[in-house]
Amino acid sequence: MVMQLPEEEDAYKVSRKKMLAKLDILMGGKVAEELIFGDNEVTSGALSDLSEATKLATDMVTKYCMSQQIGLVSYGNGDGEKMAALSGYTTALVDEEVKELLAKAYNNAKKIVTAHSRELHVLADALLEHGTLTGDQIKKLVPPSK
């Protein structure tokens, strides 16, 4: 399990750029499982990340007006009464936009994890040995790239 601590500014507003990066991060676990174990051995372990990614992408489209196809219309919290009142056409557009955001995030995560597969294996081995790692331990194992 990986946990991100919120930055102070996150309590008030989050940019589209940060939301897209969060989607990439949320897809990382699924991508790592696929690359390490193969498609046939992927587990349900990434379920909570995939659920969170789907909710975030849906909010981006329906709540934060971050969709060119939907436009500058906010449908509240993304799953309430306003969403139920959407036409079939609009619902299909929302689904299409959400799937597109998630597919892009998956592809971005796959590029990143593939490019850093050595670091992935170093961390995986350390986790198998120690069970948990702190941020400082991770930084020692995998120094930030310059």
N, CA, C and O atoms as a GROMACS GRO file, in nm:
protein
  584
    1MET      N    1   0.085  -0.117   0.000
    1MET     CA    2   0.000   0.000   0.000
    1MET      C    3   0.089   0.123   0.000
    1MET      O    4   0.187   0.130   0.074
    2VAL      N    5   0.054   0.219  -0.082
    2VAL     CA    6   0.128   0.345  -0.087
    2VAL      C    7   0.032   0.454  -0.043
    2VAL      O    8  -0.083   0.458  -0.086
    3MET      N    9   0.081   0.543   0.042
    3MET     CA   10  -0.003   0.652   0.089
    3MET      C   11   0.066   0.784   0.060
    3MET      O   12   0.184   0.801   0.089
    4GLN      N   13  -0.008   0.876   0.002
    4GLN     CA   14   0.044   1.010  -0.023
    4GLN      C   15  -0.012   1.104   0.082
    4GLN      O   16  -0.132   1.102   0.111
    5LEU      N   17   0.074   1.185   0.138
    5LEU     CA   18   0.030   1.285   0.233
    5LEU      C   19  -0.011   1.411   0.157
    5LEU      O   20   0.059   1.453   0.066
    6PRO      N   21  -0.124   1.470   0.194
    6PRO     CA   22  -0.168   1.590   0.122
    6PRO      C   23  -0.077   1.708   0.148
    6PRO      O   24  -0.026   1.727   0.258
    7GLU      N   25  -0.057   1.787   0.043
    7GLU     CA   26   0.015   1.912   0.060
    7GLU      C   27  -0.082   2.014   0.117
    7GLU      O   28  -0.204   2.000   0.100
    8GLU      N   29  -0.030   2.114   0.184
    8GLU     CA   30  -0.116   2.211   0.250
    8GLU      C   31  -0.212   2.278   0.152
    8GLU      O   32  -0.328   2.300   0.184
    9GLU      N   33  -0.162   2.311   0.032
    9GLU     CA   34  -0.246   2.380  -0.065
    9GLU      C   35  -0.358   2.292  -0.119
    9GLU      O   36  -0.459   2.343  -0.168
   10ASP      N   37  -0.342   2.158  -0.110
   10ASP     CA   38  -0.443   2.066  -0.160
   10ASP      C   39  -0.576   2.080  -0.088
   10ASP      O   40  -0.680   2.043  -0.142
   11ALA      N   41  -0.574   2.134   0.034
   11ALA     CA   42  -0.697   2.149   0.110
   11ALA      C   43  -0.790   2.252   0.046
   11ALA      O   44  -0.911   2.250   0.073
   12TYR      N   45  -0.737   2.340  -0.036
   12TYR     CA   46  -0.818   2.449  -0.090
   12TYR      C   47  -0.847   2.436  -0.238
   12TYR      O   48  -0.959   2.461  -0.282
   13LYS      N   49  -0.747   2.398  -0.317
   13LYS     CA   50  -0.766   2.387  -0.461
   13LYS      C   51  -0.661   2.295  -0.520
   13LYS      O   52  -0.549   2.284  -0.470
   14VAL      N   53  -0.700   2.229  -0.627
   14VAL     CA   54  -0.610   2.138  -0.695
   14VAL      C   55  -0.619   2.168  -0.845
   14VAL      O   56  -0.728   2.179  -0.900
   15SER      N   57  -0.504   2.180  -0.908
   15SER     CA   58  -0.501   2.212  -1.051
   15SER      C   59  -0.532   2.088  -1.135
   15SER      O   60  -0.520   1.975  -1.088
   16ARG      N   61  -0.571   2.111  -1.258
   16ARG     CA   62  -0.593   2.002  -1.353
   16ARG      C   63  -0.466   1.919  -1.368
   16ARG      O   64  -0.471   1.796  -1.374
   17LYS      N   65  -0.352   1.987  -1.373
   17LYS     CA   66  -0.223   1.919  -1.386
   17LYS      C   67  -0.201   1.820  -1.271
   17LYS      O   68  -0.158   1.707  -1.293
   18LYS      N   69  -0.231   1.864  -1.149
   18LYS     CA   70  -0.215   1.776  -1.033
   18LYS      C   71  -0.315   1.661  -1.035
   18LYS      O   72  -0.283   1.549  -0.996
   19MET      N   73  -0.436   1.688  -1.081
   19MET     CA   74  -0.536   1.582  -1.090
   19MET      C   75  -0.493   1.477  -1.192
   19MET      O   76  -0.508   1.357  -1.168
   20LEU      N   77  -0.439   1.521  -1.305
   20LEU     CA   78  -0.392   1.426  -1.406
   20LEU      C   79  -0.275   1.344  -1.353
   20LEU      O   80  -0.265   1.224  -1.380
   21ALA      N   81  -0.186   1.409  -1.278
   21ALA     CA   82  -0.073   1.336  -1.218
   21ALA      C   83  -0.124   1.234  -1.116
   21ALA      O   84  -0.071   1.123  -1.107
   22LYS      N   85  -0.225   1.272  -1.040
   22LYS     CA   86  -0.285   1.180  -0.942
   22LYS      C   87  -0.344   1.057  -1.013
   22LYS      O   88  -0.331   0.945  -0.964
   23LEU      N   89  -0.408   1.078  -1.128
   23LEU     CA   90  -0.460   0.966  -1.206
   23LEU      C   91  -0.347   0.872  -1.248
   23LEU      O   92  -0.361   0.750  -1.240
   24ASP      N   93  -0.236   0.929  -1.292
   24ASP     CA   94  -0.119   0.848  -1.330
   24ASP      C   95  -0.072   0.763  -1.212
   24ASP      O   96  -0.045   0.644  -1.226
   25ILE      N   97  -0.064   0.826  -1.095
   25ILE     CA   98  -0.018   0.756  -0.974
   25ILE      C   99  -0.113   0.643  -0.939
   25ILE      O  100  -0.070   0.532  -0.905
   26LEU      N  101  -0.242   0.670  -0.947
   26LEU     CA  102  -0.341   0.570  -0.911
   26LEU      C  103  -0.338   0.449  -1.004
   26LEU      O  104  -0.376   0.339  -0.963
   27MET      N  105  -0.293   0.468  -1.127
   27MET     CA  106  -0.283   0.356  -1.222
   27MET      C  107  -0.153   0.276  -1.203
   27MET      O  108  -0.140   0.167  -1.257
   28GLY      N  109  -0.059   0.331  -1.126
   28GLY     CA  110   0.072   0.268  -1.111
   28GLY      C  111   0.070   0.127  -1.055
   28GLY      O  112   0.146   0.042  -1.101
   29GLY      N  113  -0.016   0.100  -0.957
   29GLY     CA  114  -0.020  -0.033  -0.897
   29GLY      C  115  -0.064  -0.140  -0.995
   29GLY      O  116  -0.006  -0.248  -1.001
   30LYS      N  117  -0.167  -0.110  -1.070
   30LYS     CA  118  -0.217  -0.206  -1.170
   30LYS      C  119  -0.110  -0.231  -1.276
   30LYS      O  120  -0.085  -0.345  -1.314
   31VAL      N  121  -0.048  -0.124  -1.322
   31VAL     CA  122   0.056  -0.136  -1.424
   31VAL      C  123   0.172  -0.221  -1.371
   31VAL      O  124   0.222  -0.309  -1.440
   32ALA      N  125   0.215  -0.194  -1.248
   32ALA     CA  126   0.326  -0.268  -1.190
   32ALA      C  127   0.293  -0.417  -1.180
   32ALA      O  128   0.377  -0.501  -1.211
   33GLU      N  129   0.171  -0.449  -1.136
   33GLU     CA  130   0.131  -0.590  -1.129
   33GLU      C  131   0.136  -0.656  -1.266
   33GLU      O  132   0.186  -0.768  -1.281
   34GLU      N  133   0.086  -0.587  -1.366
   34GLU     CA  134   0.086  -0.643  -1.502
   34GLU      C  135   0.227  -0.668  -1.551
   34GLU      O  136   0.256  -0.771  -1.612
   35LEU      N  137   0.316  -0.572  -1.526
   35LEU     CA  138   0.454  -0.586  -1.573
   35LEU      C  139   0.532  -0.693  -1.496
   35LEU      O  140   0.614  -0.764  -1.554
   36ILE      N  141   0.506  -0.705  -1.368
   36ILE     CA  142   0.578  -0.802  -1.285
   36ILE      C  143   0.521  -0.943  -1.302
   36ILE      O  144   0.596  -1.039  -1.322
   37PHE      N  145   0.389  -0.956  -1.292
   37PHE     CA  146   0.326  -1.088  -1.288
   37PHE      C  147   0.263  -1.133  -1.419
   37PHE      O  148   0.234  -1.251  -1.436
   38GLY      N  149   0.241  -1.040  -1.512
   38GLY     CA  150   0.174  -1.074  -1.637
   38GLY      C  151   0.024  -1.055  -1.626
   38GLY      O  152  -0.031  -1.053  -1.516
   39ASP      N  153  -0.042  -1.042  -1.739
   39ASP     CA  154  -0.186  -1.015  -1.742
   39ASP      C  155  -0.270  -1.120  -1.671
   39ASP      O  156  -0.372  -1.088  -1.612
   40ASN      N  157  -0.228  -1.246  -1.677
   40ASN     CA  158  -0.307  -1.353  -1.618
   40ASN      C  159  -0.296  -1.362  -1.466
   40ASN      O  160  -0.376  -1.431  -1.403
   41GLU      N  161  -0.200  -1.293  -1.407
   41GLU     CA  162  -0.179  -1.301  -1.262
   41GLU      C  163  -0.211  -1.170  -1.191
   41GLU      O  164  -0.178  -1.154  -1.073
   42VAL      N  165  -0.275  -1.076  -1.261
   42VAL     CA  166  -0.314  -0.950  -1.198
   42VAL      C  167  -0.419  -0.981  -1.091
   42VAL      O  168  -0.509  -1.062  -1.113
   43THR      N  169  -0.407  -0.915  -0.976
   43THR     CA  170  -0.499  -0.939  -0.866
   43THR      C  171  -0.600  -0.825  -0.853
   43THR      O  172  -0.599  -0.730  -0.931
   44SER      N  173  -0.685  -0.837  -0.755
   44SER     CA  174  -0.782  -0.731  -0.726
   44SER      C  175  -0.722  -0.624  -0.635
   44SER      O  176  -0.794  -0.536  -0.589
   45GLY      N  177  -0.593  -0.632  -0.609
   45GLY     CA  178  -0.526  -0.541  -0.517
   45GLY      C  179  -0.535  -0.394  -0.553
   45GLY      O  180  -0.530  -0.308  -0.465
   46ALA      N  181  -0.549  -0.364  -0.681
   46ALA     CA  182  -0.554  -0.224  -0.723
   46ALA      C  183  -0.697  -0.168  -0.723
   46ALA      O  184  -0.720  -0.056  -0.769
   47LEU      N  185  -0.793  -0.244  -0.671
   47LEU     CA  186  -0.933  -0.203  -0.677
   47LEU      C  187  -0.957  -0.065  -0.617
   47LEU      O  188  -1.025   0.018  -0.679
   48SER      N  189  -0.903  -0.038  -0.498
   48SER     CA  190  -0.931   0.092  -0.436
   48SER      C  191  -0.870   0.206  -0.517
   48SER      O  192  -0.929   0.313  -0.528
   49ASP      N  193  -0.750   0.183  -0.574
   49ASP     CA  194  -0.688   0.286  -0.658
   49ASP      C  195  -0.771   0.309  -0.784
   49ASP      O  196  -0.789   0.423  -0.826
   50LEU      N  197  -0.820   0.201  -0.845
   50LEU     CA  198  -0.901   0.215  -0.967
   50LEU      C  199  -1.032   0.285  -0.936
   50LEU      O  200  -1.080   0.366  -1.017
   51SER      N  201  -1.092   0.255  -0.822
   51SER     CA  202  -1.216   0.322  -0.782
   51SER      C  203  -1.193   0.471  -0.759
   51SER      O  204  -1.272   0.555  -0.802
   52GLU      N  205  -1.082   0.502  -0.691
   52GLU     CA  206  -1.049   0.643  -0.666
   52GLU      C  207  -1.020   0.717  -0.796
   52GLU      O  208  -1.060   0.831  -0.814
   53ALA      N  209  -0.949   0.650  -0.888
   53ALA     CA  210  -0.919   0.711  -1.017
   53ALA      C  211  -1.047   0.737  -1.096
   53ALA      O  212  -1.061   0.843  -1.158
   54THR      N  213  -1.138   0.643  -1.094
   54THR     CA  214  -1.265   0.660  -1.166
   54THR      C  215  -1.345   0.775  -1.106
   54THR      O  216  -1.403   0.854  -1.180
   55LYS      N  217  -1.347   0.784  -0.973
   55LYS     CA  218  -1.420   0.895  -0.909
   55LYS      C  219  -1.356   1.028  -0.944
   55LYS      O  220  -1.427   1.124  -0.975
   56LEU      N  221  -1.224   1.036  -0.938
   56LEU     CA  222  -1.154   1.160  -0.970
   56LEU      C  223  -1.180   1.201  -1.115
   56LEU      O  224  -1.211   1.317  -1.142
   57ALA      N  225  -1.167   1.107  -1.207
   57ALA     CA  226  -1.191   1.138  -1.349
   57ALA      C  227  -1.336   1.182  -1.371
   57ALA      O  228  -1.362   1.274  -1.448
   58THR      N  229  -1.429   1.117  -1.304
   58THR     CA  230  -1.570   1.155  -1.316
   58THR      C  231  -1.592   1.295  -1.260
   58THR      O  232  -1.664   1.376  -1.320
   59ASP      N  233  -1.531   1.325  -1.146
   59ASP     CA  234  -1.542   1.460  -1.088
   59ASP      C  235  -1.481   1.564  -1.182
   59ASP      O  236  -1.537   1.673  -1.197
   60MET      N  237  -1.369   1.532  -1.244
   60MET     CA  238  -1.306   1.626  -1.336
   60MET      C  239  -1.402   1.662  -1.450
   60MET      O  240  -1.409   1.777  -1.491
   61VAL      N  241  -1.474   1.563  -1.498
   61VAL     CA  242  -1.565   1.584  -1.611
   61VAL      C  243  -1.695   1.647  -1.568
   61VAL      O  244  -1.743   1.740  -1.632
   62THR      N  245  -1.754   1.597  -1.458
   62THR     CA  246  -1.889   1.640  -1.421
   62THR      C  247  -1.896   1.752  -1.319
   62THR      O  248  -1.993   1.828  -1.318
   63LYS      N  249  -1.797   1.763  -1.235
   63LYS     CA  250  -1.802   1.859  -1.124
   63LYS      C  251  -1.716   1.982  -1.150
   63LYS      O  252  -1.757   2.094  -1.121
   64TYR      N  253  -1.594   1.959  -1.205
   64TYR     CA  254  -1.498   2.068  -1.220
   64TYR      C  255  -1.493   2.126  -1.361
   64TYR      O  256  -1.408   2.210  -1.391
   65CYS      N  257  -1.583   2.084  -1.448
   65CYS     CA  258  -1.594   2.138  -1.585
   65CYS      C  259  -1.461   2.128  -1.661
   65CYS      O  260  -1.421   2.222  -1.729
   66MET      N  261  -1.394   2.014  -1.650
   66MET     CA  262  -1.266   1.993  -1.716
   66MET      C  263  -1.282   1.902  -1.837
   66MET      O  264  -1.200   1.813  -1.861
   67SER      N  265  -1.387   1.926  -1.912
   67SER     CA  266  -1.416   1.845  -2.031
   67SER      C  267  -1.456   1.937  -2.144
   67SER      O  268  -1.546   2.020  -2.128
   68GLN      N  269  -1.390   1.922  -2.258
   68GLN     CA  270  -1.428   2.002  -2.373
   68GLN      C  271  -1.563   1.957  -2.430
   68GLN      O  272  -1.642   2.039  -2.477
   69GLN      N  273  -1.590   1.826  -2.424
   69GLN     CA  274  -1.716   1.776  -2.479
   69GLN      C  275  -1.836   1.815  -2.394
   69GLN      O  276  -1.941   1.850  -2.449
   70ILE      N  277  -1.823   1.809  -2.264
   70ILE     CA  278  -1.934   1.842  -2.174
   70ILE      C  279  -1.948   1.993  -2.161
   70ILE      O  280  -2.058   2.046  -2.152
   71GLY      N  281  -1.835   2.061  -2.160
   71GLY     CA  282  -1.837   2.207  -2.153
   71GLY      C  283  -1.842   2.259  -2.011
   71GLY      O  284  -1.808   2.188  -1.916
   72LEU      N  285  -1.884   2.381  -1.998
   72LEU     CA  286  -1.883   2.451  -1.870
   72LEU      C  287  -2.012   2.428  -1.791
   72LEU      O  288  -2.076   2.522  -1.744
   73VAL      N  289  -2.048   2.301  -1.777
   73VAL     CA  290  -2.166   2.263  -1.701
   73VAL      C  291  -2.120   2.174  -1.587
   73VAL      O  292  -2.053   2.072  -1.609
   74SER      N  293  -2.156   2.212  -1.465
   74SER     CA  294  -2.120   2.130  -1.350
   74SER      C  295  -2.243   2.051  -1.308
   74SER      O  296  -2.352   2.106  -1.291
   75TYR      N  297  -2.224   1.922  -1.292
   75TYR     CA  298  -2.333   1.834  -1.252
   75TYR      C  299  -2.321   1.798  -1.105
   75TYR      O  300  -2.344   1.683  -1.066
   76GLY      N  301  -2.284   1.895  -1.023
   76GLY     CA  302  -2.280   1.876  -0.879
   76GLY      C  303  -2.172   1.781  -0.835
   76GLY      O  304  -2.056   1.794  -0.875
   77ASN      N  305  -2.209   1.684  -0.753
   77ASN     CA  306  -2.110   1.595  -0.696
   77ASN      C  307  -2.080   1.474  -0.785
   77ASN      O  308  -2.004   1.387  -0.744
   78GLY      N  309  -2.136   1.467  -0.901
   78GLY     CA  310  -2.101   1.362  -0.995
   78GLY      C  311  -2.180   1.234  -0.981
   78GLY      O  312  -2.171   1.147  -1.068
   79ASP      N  313  -2.257   1.219  -0.873
   79ASP     CA  314  -2.331   1.095  -0.860
   79ASP      C  315  -2.470   1.115  -0.798
   79ASP      O  316  -2.535   1.018  -0.758
   80GLY      N  317  -2.512   1.237  -0.790
   80GLY     CA  318  -2.638   1.264  -0.725
   80GLY      C  319  -2.755   1.281  -0.821
   80GLY      O  320  -2.759   1.223  -0.929
   81GLU      N  321  -2.847   1.361  -0.777
   81GLU     CA  322  -2.971   1.383  -0.850
   81GLU      C  323  -2.948   1.439  -0.990
   81GLU      O  324  -3.012   1.395  -1.086
   82LYS      N  325  -2.858   1.536  -1.002
   82LYS     CA  326  -2.832   1.596  -1.133
   82LYS      C  327  -2.779   1.491  -1.231
   82LYS      O  328  -2.816   1.493  -1.348
   83MET      N  329  -2.692   1.400  -1.185
   83MET     CA  330  -2.638   1.296  -1.272
   83MET      C  331  -2.750   1.204  -1.320
   83MET      O  332  -2.750   1.162  -1.435
   84ALA      N  333  -2.844   1.173  -1.232
   84ALA     CA  334  -2.955   1.085  -1.269
   84ALA      C  335  -3.044   1.149  -1.375
   84ALA      O  336  -3.110   1.080  -1.452
   85ALA      N  337  -3.045   1.282  -1.378
   85ALA     CA  338  -3.130   1.353  -1.472
   85ALA      C  339  -3.065   1.374  -1.609
   85ALA      O  340  -3.128   1.429  -1.699
   86LEU      N  341  -2.941   1.331  -1.626
   86LEU     CA  342  -2.872   1.350  -1.753
   86LEU      C  343  -2.936   1.265  -1.862
   86LEU      O  344  -2.988   1.157  -1.837
   87SER      N  345  -2.932   1.317  -1.982
   87SER     CA  346  -2.981   1.240  -2.097
   87SER      C  347  -2.887   1.124  -2.123
   87SER      O  348  -2.772   1.124  -2.077
   88GLY      N  349  -2.934   1.027  -2.194
   88GLY     CA  350  -2.850   0.913  -2.232
   88GLY      C  351  -2.729   0.959  -2.311
   88GLY      O  352  -2.620   0.904  -2.295
   89TYR      N  353  -2.748   1.058  -2.396
   89TYR     CA  354  -2.638   1.111  -2.478
   89TYR      C  355  -2.530   1.173  -2.389
   89TYR      O  356  -2.412   1.145  -2.406
   90THR      N  357  -2.572   1.256  -2.294
   90THR     CA  358  -2.476   1.322  -2.205
   90THR      C  359  -2.406   1.220  -2.117
   90THR      O  360  -2.285   1.230  -2.094
   91THR      N  361  -2.480   1.123  -2.066
   91THR     CA  362  -2.419   1.018  -1.986
   91THR      C  363  -2.313   0.943  -2.066
   91THR      O  364  -2.207   0.910  -2.013
   92ALA      N  365  -2.342   0.915  -2.192
   92ALA     CA  366  -2.245   0.847  -2.280
   92ALA      C  367  -2.121   0.934  -2.300
   92ALA      O  368  -2.010   0.883  -2.302
   93LEU      N  369  -2.140   1.066  -2.315
   93LEU     CA  370  -2.026   1.157  -2.328
   93LEU      C  371  -1.939   1.156  -2.202
   93LEU      O  372  -1.817   1.152  -2.210
   94VAL      N  373  -2.005   1.159  -2.086
   94VAL     CA  374  -1.932   1.155  -1.960
   94VAL      C  375  -1.851   1.026  -1.952
   94VAL      O  376  -1.732   1.029  -1.920
   95ASP      N  377  -1.915   0.913  -1.982
   95ASP     CA  378  -1.845   0.784  -1.978
   95ASP      C  379  -1.725   0.783  -2.073
   95ASP      O  380  -1.618   0.735  -2.037
   96GLU      N  381  -1.744   0.838  -2.192
   96GLU     CA  382  -1.636   0.843  -2.291
   96GLU      C  383  -1.518   0.927  -2.241
   96GLU      O  384  -1.403   0.887  -2.254
   97GLU      N  385  -1.549   1.043  -2.184
   97GLU     CA  386  -1.444   1.131  -2.132
   97GLU      C  387  -1.370   1.067  -2.015
   97GLU      O  388  -1.247   1.076  -2.006
   98VAL      N  389  -1.445   1.003  -1.925
   98VAL     CA  390  -1.383   0.937  -1.810
   98VAL      C  391  -1.291   0.824  -1.858
   98VAL      O  392  -1.178   0.812  -1.811
   99LYS      N  393  -1.339   0.743  -1.950
   99LYS     CA  394  -1.258   0.633  -2.003
   99LYS      C  395  -1.132   0.687  -2.070
   99LYS      O  396  -1.025   0.627  -2.059
  100GLU      N  397  -1.145   0.799  -2.141
  100GLU     CA  398  -1.029   0.858  -2.208
  100GLU      C  399  -0.926   0.907  -2.107
  100GLU      O  400  -0.806   0.884  -2.125
  101LEU      N  401  -0.971   0.973  -2.001
  101LEU     CA  402  -0.880   1.020  -1.897
  101LEU      C  403  -0.808   0.903  -1.832
  101LEU      O  404  -0.687   0.909  -1.807
  102LEU      N  405  -0.882   0.796  -1.803
  102LEU     CA  406  -0.823   0.680  -1.738
  102LEU      C  407  -0.726   0.606  -1.830
  102LEU      O  408  -0.622   0.559  -1.786
  103ALA      N  409  -0.760   0.597  -1.959
  103ALA     CA  410  -0.671   0.531  -2.055
  103ALA      C  411  -0.540   0.608  -2.070
  103ALA      O  412  -0.432   0.548  -2.077
  104LYS      N  413  -0.549   0.741  -2.074
  104LYS     CA  414  -0.427   0.823  -2.084
  104LYS      C  415  -0.341   0.806  -1.958
  104LYS      O  416  -0.219   0.794  -1.967
  105ALA      N  417  -0.406   0.804  -1.842
  105ALA     CA  418  -0.333   0.786  -1.717
  105ALA      C  419  -0.266   0.649  -1.712
  105ALA      O  420  -0.152   0.637  -1.668
  106TYR      N  421  -0.336   0.547  -1.757
  106TYR     CA  422  -0.280   0.412  -1.760
  106TYR      C  423  -0.157   0.408  -1.851
  106TYR      O  424  -0.053   0.353  -1.813
  107ASN      N  425  -0.168   0.467  -1.969
  107ASN     CA  426  -0.056   0.470  -2.063
  107ASN      C  427   0.062   0.549  -2.008
  107ASN      O  428   0.178   0.509  -2.025
  108ASN      N  429   0.034   0.662  -1.942
  108ASN     CA  430   0.142   0.740  -1.879
  108ASN      C  431   0.210   0.659  -1.770
  108ASN      O  432   0.333   0.655  -1.762
  109ALA      N  433   0.130   0.593  -1.686
  109ALA     CA  434   0.186   0.512  -1.578
  109ALA      C  435   0.270   0.398  -1.634
  109ALA      O  436   0.375   0.366  -1.580
  110LYS      N  437   0.224   0.339  -1.742
  110LYS     CA  438   0.298   0.227  -1.802
  110LYS      C  439   0.434   0.274  -1.854
  110LYS      O  440   0.534   0.204  -1.837
  111LYS      N  441   0.438   0.392  -1.916
  111LYS     CA  442   0.566   0.447  -1.963
  111LYS      C  443   0.660   0.473  -1.846
  111LYS      O  444   0.779   0.440  -1.852
  112ILE      N  445   0.607   0.531  -1.741
  112ILE     CA  446   0.689   0.566  -1.624
  112ILE      C  447   0.741   0.441  -1.554
  112ILE      O  448   0.860   0.431  -1.524
  113VAL      N  449   0.652   0.346  -1.527
  113VAL     CA  450   0.692   0.225  -1.456
  113VAL      C  451   0.790   0.144  -1.540
  113VAL      O  452   0.886   0.088  -1.486
  114THR      N  453   0.768   0.136  -1.670
  114THR     CA  454   0.859   0.063  -1.758
  114THR      C  455   0.997   0.128  -1.760
  114THR      O  456   1.099   0.060  -1.755
  115ALA      N  457   0.999   0.262  -1.766
  115ALA     CA  458   1.126   0.334  -1.769
  115ALA      C  459   1.202   0.320  -1.638
  115ALA      O  460   1.325   0.334  -1.635
  116HIS      N  461   1.130   0.293  -1.529
  116HIS     CA  462   1.193   0.284  -1.397
  116HIS      C  463   1.178   0.144  -1.338
  116HIS      O  464   1.161   0.129  -1.217
  117SER      N  465   1.184   0.044  -1.423
  117SER     CA  466   1.162  -0.093  -1.374
  117SER      C  467   1.272  -0.138  -1.277
  117SER      O  468   1.245  -0.215  -1.185
  118ARG      N  469   1.394  -0.090  -1.295
  118ARG     CA  470   1.502  -0.125  -1.202
  118ARG      C  471   1.467  -0.078  -1.062
  118ARG      O  472   1.478  -0.153  -0.965
  119GLU      N  473   1.423   0.048  -1.050
  119GLU     CA  474   1.386   0.104  -0.921
  119GLU      C  475   1.266   0.028  -0.861
  119GLU      O  476   1.260   0.007  -0.740
  120LEU      N  477   1.173  -0.011  -0.947
  120LEU     CA  478   1.057  -0.088  -0.901
  120LEU      C  479   1.102  -0.217  -0.834
  120LEU      O  480   1.053  -0.253  -0.728
  121HIS      N  481   1.196  -0.287  -0.896
  121HIS     CA  482   1.246  -0.412  -0.841
  121HIS      C  483   1.324  -0.390  -0.711
  121HIS      O  484   1.314  -0.471  -0.619
  122VAL      N  485   1.402  -0.282  -0.704
  122VAL     CA  486   1.476  -0.250  -0.581
  122VAL      C  487   1.377  -0.228  -0.466
  122VAL      O  488   1.396  -0.280  -0.357
  123LEU      N  489   1.272  -0.150  -0.491
  123LEU     CA  490   1.172  -0.124  -0.387
  123LEU      C  491   1.095  -0.250  -0.350
  123LEU      O  492   1.069  -0.274  -0.232
  124ALA      N  493   1.057  -0.328  -0.450
  124ALA     CA  494   0.983  -0.452  -0.423
  124ALA      C  495   1.066  -0.546  -0.336
  124ALA      O  496   1.013  -0.604  -0.241
  125ASP      N  497   1.193  -0.561  -0.368
  125ASP     CA  498   1.281  -0.648  -0.288
  125ASP      C  499   1.293  -0.596  -0.144
  125ASP      O  500   1.289  -0.674  -0.049
  126ALA      N  501   1.307  -0.466  -0.129
  126ALA     CA  502   1.318  -0.407   0.005
  126ALA      C  503   1.189  -0.426   0.084
  126ALA      O  504   1.193  -0.452   0.204
  127LEU      N  505   1.076  -0.412   0.017
  127LEU     CA  506   0.948  -0.432   0.085
  127LEU      C  507   0.930  -0.578   0.127
  127LEU      O  508   0.878  -0.606   0.235
  128LEU      N  509   0.974  -0.670   0.042
  128LEU     CA  510   0.966  -0.812   0.080
  128LEU      C  511   1.053  -0.841   0.202
  128LEU      O  512   1.018  -0.923   0.286
  129GLU      N  513   1.166  -0.773   0.209
  129GLU     CA  514   1.258  -0.795   0.321
  129GLU      C  515   1.211  -0.727   0.449
  129GLU      O  516   1.218  -0.786   0.557
  130HIS      N  517   1.162  -0.601   0.438
  130HIS     CA  518   1.130  -0.521   0.558
  130HIS      C  519   0.981  -0.508   0.587
  130HIS      O  520   0.945  -0.475   0.700
  131GLY      N  521   0.896  -0.531   0.492
  131GLY     CA  522   0.752  -0.517   0.514
  131GLY      C  523   0.700  -0.377   0.488
  131GLY      O  524   0.601  -0.360   0.418
  132THR      N  525   0.766  -0.278   0.544
  132THR     CA  526   0.727  -0.138   0.521
  132THR      C  527   0.854  -0.055   0.502
  132THR      O  528   0.962  -0.093   0.546
  133LEU      N  529   0.838   0.058   0.437
  133LEU     CA  530   0.949   0.150   0.416
  133LEU      C  531   0.901   0.292   0.444
  133LEU      O  532   0.787   0.327   0.411
  134THR      N  533   0.987   0.372   0.503
  134THR     CA  534   0.956   0.512   0.523
  134THR      C  535   0.998   0.590   0.399
  134THR      O  536   1.068   0.538   0.312
  135GLY      N  537   0.956   0.714   0.391
  135GLY     CA  538   0.999   0.800   0.281
  135GLY      C  539   1.150   0.814   0.275
  135GLY      O  540   1.208   0.812   0.167
  136ASP      N  541   1.214   0.828   0.391
  136ASP     CA  542   1.360   0.841   0.395
  136ASP      C  543   1.428   0.713   0.345
  136ASP      O  544   1.528   0.720   0.273
  137GLN      N  545   1.375   0.598   0.382
  137GLN     CA  546   1.432   0.472   0.337
  137GLN      C  547   1.420   0.459   0.184
  137GLN      O  548   1.512   0.414   0.117
  138ILE      N  549   1.306   0.500   0.133
  138ILE     CA  550   1.284   0.494  -0.012
  138ILE      C  551   1.383   0.586  -0.084
  138ILE      O  552   1.440   0.550  -0.187
  139LYS      N  553   1.403   0.706  -0.029
  139LYS     CA  554   1.496   0.801  -0.092
  139LYS      C  555   1.640   0.747  -0.092
  139LYS      O  556   1.716   0.776  -0.185
  140LYS      N  557   1.676   0.670   0.010
  140LYS     CA  558   1.810   0.610   0.013
  140LYS      C  559   1.823   0.499  -0.090
  140LYS      O  560   1.927   0.484  -0.154
  141LEU      N  561   1.717   0.420  -0.105
  141LEU     CA  562   1.719   0.309  -0.202
  141LEU      C  563   1.712   0.360  -0.345
  141LEU      O  564   1.779   0.307  -0.434
  142VAL      N  565   1.631   0.462  -0.367
  142VAL     CA  566   1.608   0.515  -0.501
  142VAL      C  567   1.625   0.666  -0.495
  142VAL      O  568   1.527   0.739  -0.478
  143PRO      N  569   1.749   0.714  -0.507
  143PRO     CA  570   1.771   0.859  -0.502
  143PRO      C  571   1.694   0.930  -0.614
  143PRO      O  572   1.680   0.876  -0.724
  144PRO      N  573   1.644   1.049  -0.585
  144PRO     CA  574   1.572   1.125  -0.689
  144PRO      C  575   1.662   1.149  -0.809
  144PRO      O  576   1.781   1.176  -0.795
  145SER      N  577   1.604   1.139  -0.927
  145SER     CA  578   1.682   1.166  -1.049
  145SER      C  579   1.707   1.314  -1.062
  145SER      O  580   1.628   1.397  -1.016
  146LYS      N  581   1.818   1.346  -1.125
  146LYS     CA  582   1.857   1.488  -1.135
  146LYS      C  583   1.810   1.550  -1.264
  146LYS      O  584   1.833   1.668  -1.288
   0.00000   0.00000   0.00000
